[in-house]
Amino acid sequence: MPLPEKRTKDDGELGRMCIVTRESGDPDMLIRFVAGPDGNVVADLKRQLPGRGCWVKAERALIDKAAARKLFGRALKADVKAAADLGAEVERLLLGQLAGMMNMARKAGQFITGGMNVDKAVRAGAALAVFHAADAAADGVRKIDQARRAYMFAADEETEVPSFRFVTEAEMEALLGQNAFIHAAALAGQAGEGVVKRAIMLERYRGDGSVRAQGDARQPKQ
């Protein structure tokens, strides 16, 4: 889990206010940016980099807008440049952060893989969320969807266990190496909860809901 936020005095009176929407919010829903030594805008996902920072709501469209309108320089009070691919770079960082938390949760016994293991965990009420490779076979996803629905009805829950599909199997191998999976589930515990938290943030960042597995358009209970 990330260390507590180290907000500097140089963040200014606006604090955690999005420089695009001008709305304040939960820091977990915002991304901090600082000026790097080379004058480029840098995303500070862990909120640990020194110096004046500014915040943008964790949505790619808003980060692209901040860059296009040159809002970073104004907020940071510095002559900075936002790279043309800043939005894409932040997405890569968020995906890498999610992969790192998955590995941490796996070591803690809070992240399991394999279709049968995931199915059992869902039916037993042990799964906080399930994950599939974007190109996972439809039949495998369908079976786990059935388990999610069965648990929802049996436990009288209002929503199914959330399901995410972020990257293909090949892309996952590049991120996780030998820990890549086709089907996986995050289990209860601090690390497992961290996985789900980062998955929700990445989904919101992308903003189109495309990562949800077929048949599930609902958000998990907060």
ABEGO torsion letter per residue (X at the ends): XBBBBBBBAAAEAAEBBBAAAGBBBBAAABBBBBBBAAGBBBBBAAGABBEBBBBBBBBAAAAAAAAAAGAAAAAAGBBBBBBAAAAAAAAAAAAAAAAAAAAAAAAAGABBBEAAAAAAAAAAGABABBBBBAABBAAAAAAAAAAAAAAAAAAGBABBBBBBBABBAAAAAAAAEAABBABBBBBBEAAAAAAAAAAAAAAAAAGAGAABBBGBABBBBX
